[in-house]
Amino acid sequence: MQLLLSMLLFAVFSANVGLGSYFNSAFLNDIGEMLVLSGAAVLFVFAILKKEADAKK
């Protein structure tokens, strides 16, 4: 679940960067972009830690 949410947030970040660079119409400001990317990173870390804990069992 966390991995899918992380991928979704990263896709939103990538879409924002792509739209901003090609069409100059980014839909997130700098703070929103930082929060989306940070959220993706945190969810990715949670997913990896959970998979490692499950593998040790």
C-alpha positions, 0 to 999 in steps of 0.5 A: 500500500505504501509503495503504491502511494509512493509511486502515485506521489512520485508520478504527480511530482514528475507530471508537475516537473514535465508540465512546468518544463515543456508547457510552462504550466506547473500546477504545484508551487515550490512548497507543494512540490517539496511536500509531494516529493518528501511524502513520496520519499517517506512512504518509500522508506516505510514500504522498504522497512516493512518489506525487510521486517516481513522478510526477517520473519 
